[in-house]
Amino acid sequence: MLEIFGLLLVLGLIATLILPWVNLGRISRTRSELERLKRELGELQDRKDAALIREDDRASLMKTVEAKPTESTASPSCEAGTRPVKKAESAMGANAEIRDPENATLRSCSAPESVESAEPQDWFGKVAVWVGGIALLMAGFYMIKYSIESGWLTPLVRLWLTVVFGGLLCGAGFVIGVKSSMAANQRIGQALAGAGIACLYFAAYAAVHMHGYVSLGLGFVAMVLVTVLAVLLSLKNGAPIAMMGLVGGFLTPWLMSTGPNDTVMLFGYLFLLFCGAQFLCVCRGWWALLLGSLAGVYLWSAAVIVGNVCGHLDQLAGVLIFVVGVCGVNAVWVLLAKKDTVLDASALPWLTVIRWLTWGGGLVQGLVLVLIGGFAAVDMALFSVLSVGALLLAVLREDDFIWAAWLALGAVAAGTLASIDSAMLSCLIAPLGLLSLFFVLGHWRGLVSGRVLTWRALSVTAALSAVPLLYANQEWVVGGVAVFHRSAWLWLAAVVAGLLALAGEHILRRESDAEVAGEYSAFAVFLFGFGLWTYLPTDYLEQAAAILVIGTAVYWKLRAFGRSALVASVLGLAWAACMFDHAADAVGYFFREQVGAGAAQDGMAALAWVLGFVGVVTVWGCFRTVWDTAVSKVVTRILGGVSLLGFVAIYQWLDASCMPSEWSSATVEGGLTALLAVAAVGFVYLARVWMSCHQGSMIVAGLVALRVAWLHLADAGAAGERFFFNALLLQFGLPFAASCALAWQSGAGGNERMRRVYQVAAMLLGFVWATFLVQDYYGGSYLCGDGTSTAEIYTYSLVWLLLAVTYQAIGLWRQQSVIHVGSLVLLLITIGKVFLVDAAELEGLLRVLSFLGLGLALIGIGFFYNKVVFAPQLERRAD
């Protein structure tokens, strides 16, 4: 009895809540019908008034023509500001327009608008309706809870009451949605239907997990039916109901889990649910809901993948097929849509996110599944279908999906690099086939599409990455398993490079674009260079790189390709990288220091330096007329640097292999300094043909001065039995002669500043060399040695005095102020030494001779100046 009473109470409550809204819907429909009848009546009245106006105008026009046949007739409505008012105008109705005589503008006399024509969009009303729906749901919940606590209802009755209550709420929501056209009533219907769907989901869950009345299979079917009901209700009640249905549909497999990992059934159900959601959302334009359904299916697949990785799930059957199916549904939807379909601007961001999530998530999850499956043949095939599908979609809908081709290429590249299978199909054939497809399609689309740069970049990237990715996979990922012979990489690189070169030639023949053809050929050369790097031993890489530079420069010159600076720069940097250790060792040898680990200079290194020099010369000769002046200067400086380092490196190699062992280190080092000094003079003579050799001469001369100051001043250059013909001649003598020659050549060329610099250098070198020769004559080895005798001290004064006189004579003879000033400085140094050192250290006749020689020299210099220099000046002033 209590159960019947409770049921009647619930039905009465529901009826009390629903009937007012049903009546409100009927009132709304009646009002809409009344408004429609009013509009029809107004339209009929307007037609009648228009007909009366046309008849009156025609009669007036005929009377005017009969009265004035020669005058042009004008429309009554064309008068300035006014027109005659006819009798019919009083019955024109609400839509008639009259002209205002004051401002000649039209005024509308339309009837007052309907109050309900512009319905306000009240956010408070929306919130209130949905809160009311939730309150209804909570009322049912607490009513059942109270009945349970009071013992009124059995579990089965409570379950059926929940089902009936949910069904009534769904029915009420549907009725209100159908019967009412007001937005506020539509929201009420959505709230009621949403609460009913929630009740039905709860009833299905409680029937299985709380009371055990039905099995898990039947519970699953019940929740699926509720989801279908929600989708059907959403066709009338809108997106919120569809959202609740989708949420319930995605939660159904989890709530009704049977325990065994039947992933095939799971993803079959999810795929059907996703397809239904796709169809519904596309038809209705519910893009946010479509994105939510896509996120839901990918969350399920990601959860299953993570569960397998963590060991909670033991199989992944059907997951990759499901991912491919999701992407396939999106592709079919895109391809079936008309190209000229105009969408709302607000839908474009949603569509962009949906497309990126579909293909990005699909490719990433597909790659992960292939990795987990160990690159099995079936998984590789499905992943290939997914990648090719993205590429084809980019071809067919490139304006919207051009990024999908790059996304697919990235996934293929990642899969190629991460493959751990050593089988020929997985590690070579499948990756090469996919990358070749990207290369061919990209090249074709680059010829016919408007996105030329994007497709050609895709094509070149696919070709360039194939061999390096395969090589990196075999060498670093697989772990050194010898699947291929080492020469296979060279042959493979040569074949792919040949394809790139042919593609460049094809573009050159079709479009006559030497720049693009040069780019393709440059990438082909780079790839071939990579093949040489994988095959050749380390000792032969420098020579191979130099030969590649020479051959490429000649080929570019013959084919007249563009991008010569690009290919020359990259190949030059590659050769420089190979020669870095040898260059560091040469720099260390130059300064008698250890720079880094270094590499020994041997015959192969010397050959590499020679070939590098020839390569730079070849590049400069082939492209000096093509490049601008700034680039040519850079190449010239590079040539000078290569020449200098190569010269030092070859000398180092000769030192280690050919020079006699009895030669002292000072002699060997002095020989390099002397050769550099001679080279500086040679550059000055070459500057008559190439002006840039002037800078080379100054740089080499500066290096000679650096070696003299850094190495030779404190060196044992005077060691050995021979006098004069020893290391001093190489360290100071030849540089002194070279400085004199450079000063003379600079003066002949009109470069006075460098002439003065070289004159100063020559005087300093002459002074140091003369001092060292005195040291050598008396058996010393170092410039500032110990145990100096009185005769040696006197000889220093004598030699310095003679050298000052010589400088003075040359300065007066050649009229060079720098030499003149230098001689005076040296003379002052000599005077200071005689008065300060010789007076204290010398004794007897040597002291007398020192002062006597100094005095006679000074008097002779004074007499010479008075006779030769000052007397002619006084005579010229007197005249």
Residue pairs with C-beta under 8 A, 6 or more apart in sequence:
2 152
2 153
3 152
3 153
3 154
3 157
6 147
6 152
6 153
6 157
6 161
7 157
7 161
10 140
10 143
10 161
10 164
10 165
13 139
13 143
14 165
14 168
14 169
14 172
17 136
18 168
18 172
18 192
21 172
21 176
21 185
21 188
22 172
22 175
22 176
22 179
24 180
24 185
25 175
25 176
25 179
25 180
25 185
26 179
28 179
28 180
28 181
28 182
28 185
29 179
29 180
29 181
31 116
32 181
35 114
35 116
42 93
42 94
42 95
42 111
45 91
45 93
46 92
46 93
46 95
48 91
49 88
49 89
49 91
49 92
49 93
49 96
52 86
52 88
52 91
53 86
53 88
53 89
53 92
56 86
56 87
56 88
57 75
57 76
60 76
60 84
61 73
64 73
65 73
76 83
76 84
77 83
77 99
80 104
81 99
81 100
81 101
81 104
82 99
82 101
83 99
89 96
89 98
94 109
94 110
94 111
95 108
95 109
95 110
96 109
97 106
97 107
97 108
97 109
98 106
98 107
98 109
99 105
99 106
100 106
100 107
116 182
119 182
119 183
119 184
121 183
122 184
125 184
125 187
126 187
129 184
129 187
129 188
129 190
129 191
130 187
130 190
130 191
130 194
132 188
132 191
133 188
133 190
133 191
133 192
133 194
133 195
134 191
134 195
136 169
136 191
136 192
136 195
137 195
137 198
137 199
140 162
140 165
140 195
140 199
144 153
144 158
144 161
144 162
147 153
147 158
148 158
153 161
155 211
156 211
156 213
159 203
159 206
159 207
159 211
159 213
162 199
162 200
162 202
162 203
162 206
163 199
163 200
163 203
165 196
165 199
166 195
166 196
166 197
166 198
166 199
166 200
166 202
166 203
167 196
167 200
168 196
169 192
169 193
169 195
169 196
169 199
170 192
170 193
170 196
170 197
170 200
170 229
170 233
171 196
172 189
172 192
172 193
172 196
173 188
173 189
173 190
173 191
173 192
173 193
173 194
173 196
173 233
173 237
173 241
174 189
174 193
174 233
174 236
174 237
175 189
176 185
176 186
176 188
176 189
176 192
177 185
177 186
177 189
177 190
177 193
177 236
177 237
178 236
180 186
180 189
186 237
186 238
189 236
189 237
190 237
190 238
190 240
190 241
193 233
193 237
193 241
194 240
194 241
194 244
197 226
197 229
197 230
197 233
197 241
197 244
197 245
197 248
198 244
200 226
200 229
201 223
201 226
201 248
204 219
204 222
204 223
204 226
205 219
205 223
205 255
207 213
207 214
207 219
207 222
208 214
208 215
208 216
208 218
208 219
208 256
209 219
209 255
214 222
216 256
216 257
216 258
217 258
219 256
220 252
220 253
220 256
223 248
223 249
223 252
223 255
223 256
224 249
224 252
224 269
226 245
226 248
227 245
227 246
227 248
227 249
227 252
227 273
228 245
229 245
230 241
230 242
230 244
230 245
230 246
230 248
230 249
231 242
231 245
231 276
231 280
233 241
233 245
234 240
234 241
234 242
234 245
234 280
234 284
235 280
235 284
239 284
239 286
239 288
239 289
242 277
242 280
242 281
242 284
242 286
242 289
243 289
243 292
246 273
246 277
246 289
246 292
246 293
246 296
249 273
250 270
250 273
250 296
250 297
250 299
250 300
252 269
253 266
253 269
253 270
253 300
261 313
261 314
261 315
263 304
263 313
263 315
263 316
263 317
263 318
263 319
264 317
264 318
266 300
266 304
266 318
267 300
267 301
267 318
267 319
267 321
267 322
268 318
270 297
270 300
270 322
271 297
271 322
271 325
271 326
273 293
273 297
274 293
274 294
274 296
274 297
274 326
274 329
275 329
277 289
277 290
277 293
278 290
278 293
278 329
278 330
278 333
280 286
281 287
281 289
281 290
281 293
282 290
282 333
285 344
285 347
287 347
287 350
287 351
287 354
288 350
290 350
290 354
291 350
291 353
291 354
291 357
294 326
294 354
294 357
294 358
294 361
295 357
297 322
297 326
298 326
298 357
298 361
298 365
301 319
301 322
301 323
301 365
302 365
304 313
304 316
304 319
305 316
305 319
305 365
305 368
305 369
305 372
307 313
308 314
308 315
308 316
308 372
309 372
316 369
316 372
316 373
319 365
319 369
320 366
320 369
320 370
320 373
320 379
320 382
320 383
321 382
323 362
323 365
323 366
323 369
323 386
324 362
324 366
324 382
324 385
324 386
324 389
326 358
326 362
327 358
327 359
327 362
327 386
327 389
327 390
328 389
330 354
330 355
330 358
330 359
331 389
331 393
334 355
334 393
334 397
334 400
334 401
335 393
335 396
335 397
343 351
355 400
355 401
355 404
356 403
359 390
359 393
359 401
359 404
359 407
359 408
360 407
362 386
363 386
363 387
363 390
363 407
363 408
363 410
363 411
364 411
366 382
366 383
366 386
366 411
367 383
367 411
367 414
367 415
367 418
369 379
369 383
370 376
370 379
370 380
370 383
370 415
371 415
371 418
371 420
373 379
374 420
374 421
375 415
375 419
375 420
375 421
375 423
375 426
377 425
377 426
380 425
380 426
380 430
383 411
383 415
384 430
384 433
384 434
386 408
387 408
387 411
387 412
387 434
388 408
388 434
388 437
390 401
390 404
390 405
390 407
390 408
391 404
391 405
391 408
391 409
391 437
391 438
391 441
393 401
393 404
394 401
394 402
394 403
394 404
394 405
394 408
395 405
395 441
395 445
398 445
398 449
398 451
402 451
402 454
405 438
405 442
405 458
406 458
408 438
409 435
409 438
409 458
409 461
409 462
412 431
412 434
412 435
412 438
413 435
413 465
413 469
415 431
416 431
416 435
416 466
416 469
416 470
416 473
417 469
417 472
417 473
417 477
418 473
418 477
419 426
419 427
419 431
419 473
419 477
419 478
420 477
420 478
421 427
422 478
422 481
422 483
424 483
427 470
427 473
427 474
427 478
427 483
428 470
428 483
428 484
431 466
431 469
431 470
432 466
432 470
435 462
435 463
435 465
435 466
436 462
436 466
438 458
438 459
438 462
439 459
439 462
439 463
439 499
440 459
441 459
442 455
442 456
442 457
442 458
442 459
442 460
442 462
443 455
443 456
443 459
443 503
443 506
445 451
445 455
446 452
446 455
446 456
446 459
447 507
447 510
449 455
456 516
459 503
460 500
460 519
460 520
460 523
463 496
463 499
463 500
463 523
463 527
464 500
464 523
464 526
464 527
466 492
466 496
467 489
467 492
467 493
467 496
467 527
467 530
467 531
468 530
470 489
470 492
471 489
471 534
474 481
474 483
474 484
486 534
486 535
487 535
489 531
489 534
489 535
490 531
490 532
490 534
490 535
491 531
492 531
493 527
493 528
493 530
493 531
493 534
494 528
494 531
496 527
497 524
497 525
497 527
497 528
497 531
498 524
500 520
500 521
500 523
500 524
500 527
501 520
501 521
501 524
503 520
504 516
504 517
504 518
504 519
504 520
504 521
504 524
505 517
507 513
507 516
507 517
507 520
508 514
508 516
508 517
514 560
514 561
514 562
515 562
515 563
516 562
517 559
517 561
517 562
518 556
518 561
518 562
518 563
518 564
518 566
518 567
519 562
519 563
519 566
521 555
521 556
521 559
521 561
521 567
522 563
522 566
522 567
522 570
525 548
525 552
525 567
525 571
526 567
526 570
528 548
529 545
529 548
529 571
529 574
532 541
532 544
532 545
532 548
533 541
536 544
539 604
540 604
541 578
542 575
542 578
542 579
542 582
542 604
542 605
542 608
542 611
542 612
543 604
543 607
543 608
543 611
545 571
545 574
545 575
545 578
546 575
546 608
546 611
546 612
546 614
546 615
547 611
547 615
548 571
549 568
549 571
549 572
549 575
549 612
549 615
549 616
549 618
549 619
550 611
550 614
550 615
550 618
552 567
552 568
552 571
553 564
553 568
553 615
553 618
553 619
553 622
553 623
554 618
554 622
556 564
556 567
556 622
556 623
557 622
557 623
564 622
564 623
564 626
564 627
565 623
565 627
565 631
568 619
568 623
572 615
572 616
572 619
572 638
575 612
575 615
576 583
578 608
579 608
579 609
579 612
581 596
581 597
581 598
581 599
582 598
582 599
582 601
582 605
582 608
582 609
582 649
583 645
583 649
584 595
584 596
584 597
584 598
584 599
585 595
585 598
585 599
585 600
585 601
585 649
585 652
586 601
586 645
586 648
586 649
586 652
587 595
587 645
587 648
588 594
588 595
588 596
588 598
589 601
589 648
589 649
589 652
590 648
590 672
590 703
590 707
591 710
591 711
592 669
592 711
599 605
600 656
601 649
601 650
601 652
601 653
601 656
602 653
602 657
603 653
603 657
605 649
605 653
606 646
606 649
606 650
606 653
609 642
609 645
609 646
609 649
609 650
610 646
610 650
612 642
612 646
613 639
613 642
613 643
613 646
616 635
616 638
616 639
616 642
617 639
619 635
620 632
620 635
620 636
620 639
623 635
624 632
624 635
627 635
633 692
636 692
637 695
640 695
640 696
640 699
644 699
644 700
644 703
647 675
647 676
647 679
648 672
651 671
651 672
651 675
655 668
659 668
664 716
664 719
664 720
664 727
666 712
666 715
666 716
666 717
666 719
666 727
666 731
667 726
667 727
667 730
669 707
669 711
669 712
669 715
669 727
669 731
670 712
670 717
670 727
670 728
670 729
670 730
670 731
671 730
672 707
673 704
673 707
673 708
673 711
673 712
673 730
673 731
673 734
673 735
674 729
674 730
674 731
674 734
674 735
676 700
676 703
676 704
676 707
677 701
677 704
677 734
677 735
677 737
677 738
677 739
678 734
678 738
679 700
680 697
680 698
680 700
680 701
680 704
680 738
680 742
681 697
681 738
681 741
681 742
681 745
683 693
683 694
683 696
683 697
683 700
684 693
684 694
684 697
684 741
684 742
684 745
684 746
685 745
686 693
687 693
687 694
687 697
687 749
694 751
697 742
698 754
701 738
701 739
701 742
701 758
701 761
704 735
704 738
705 761
708 731
708 732
708 735
708 765
708 768
712 731
712 732
713 768
713 783
714 782
714 783
715 727
715 731
715 782
716 781
716 782
717 726
717 727
717 728
717 731
717 732
717 772
717 781
717 783
718 726
718 727
718 728
718 772
718 773
718 775
718 776
718 780
718 781
718 782
719 726
719 727
719 781
720 726
720 727
723 773
723 776
723 777
724 773
724 776
726 776
728 769
728 772
728 773
728 776
732 765
732 768
732 769
732 772
733 769
735 765
736 762
736 765
736 766
736 769
739 758
739 759
739 761
739 762
739 765
740 758
740 762
742 754
742 758
743 755
743 758
743 759
743 762
746 752
746 754
746 755
746 758
747 755
756 818
759 816
759 818
759 819
759 822
760 818
760 822
763 807
763 819
763 822
763 826
766 803
766 807
767 800
767 803
767 826
768 783
770 799
770 800
770 803
771 783
771 796
771 799
771 800
772 783
773 799
774 792
774 795
774 796
774 799
775 781
775 782
775 783
775 785
775 792
777 795
778 788
778 789
778 791
778 792
778 795
780 788
780 792
790 841
790 842
790 843
790 846
791 846
793 837
793 838
793 841
793 842
794 838
794 842
794 846
794 849
794 850
796 833
797 830
797 833
797 834
797 838
797 850
797 853
797 854
798 850
798 853
800 826
800 829
800 830
800 833
801 827
801 830
801 853
801 854
801 857
803 826
804 823
804 824
804 826
804 827
804 830
805 823
805 857
805 861
806 823
807 819
807 820
807 822
807 823
807 826
808 820
808 823
808 824
808 827
808 861
810 816
810 819
811 817
811 818
811 819
811 820
811 821
811 822
811 823
812 820
812 868
812 869
827 861
830 854
831 854
831 858
834 850
834 851
834 854
838 846
838 847
838 850
838 851
839 847
839 851
842 850
